[in-house]
Amino acid sequence: MSGFEIAASLVEKVLEEYMKRLLDKVSKGERLTQAEVSLLMVGLVQRELVRIEKQMAEGFATMNKRIDDLRSELLSKNEETNKRIDDLRAELLSKNEETNKRIDDLRSELYSKLDDTNKRIDDVKSDVKVFREDVFNRLNTLSANFDKALSDLRTEFYKKLDETKADTYKRLDDLKADISSKYQIMSQRIDDLDKKLIDLKSDFTYTKQSFDELRDRLVKAMIESLEKQR
């Protein structure tokens, strides 16, 4: 067995096993995806091709056997006829007229049998031609179905790919918008904190000035009080 035949056999076994799992899912009432339906169609087409190849091989084997049988029968009849002609030729030496008549009869019989054999061969050829045309038509139909299944599978794949791309781009846009919104909120909070710090510094400066003024007043009041006590 060649490497190609081994690979084909392995592919056939894998495909058959996968088809069994898909058919088991269908028998359990499970829903198949579009890709699984397409693969199941491809598997059924492959199984039909294998069955037709086997049928063709059996048909050609039967046809060859029938032709061989007819050839053997014809050769046998030719040998039998030749033997009878030889016997009659020996008898012709003594019975010329009777022998000639019998030879003519045998020749007619031989031609009749040959015509019958040729007719049977023509019938076999006609059957083979019809069988071959039927096989070719079925192969063309299966090929068209196979191409359609592949086309549907390819279309579904690209559709899913486009949908995935669109969904991914949308998620990226949403993420960008969310990040931008959060950045704006954070920037606003930072601006508010800066403003509060400025206000706090201003309040601290005002409080310090007020404290300094109060301290100066207290010192001045104490000095004035001391001067009055003197």
Buried (B, 14 or more C-beta within 10 A) or exposed (E): EEEEEEEEEEEBEEBEEBBEEBBEBBEEEEEBEBEBBBBBBBBBBBBBBEEBEEEBEEBEEBBEEBBEEBEEEBEEBBEEBEEBBEEBEEBBEEEEEEBEEBBEEBEEEBEEBBEEBEEBBEEBEEBBEEBBEEBEEBBEEBEEBBEEBBEBBEEBEEEEEEEEEEEEEEEEEEEEEEEEEEEEEEEEEEEEEEEEEEEEEEEEEEEEEEEEEEEEEEEEEEEEEEEEEE
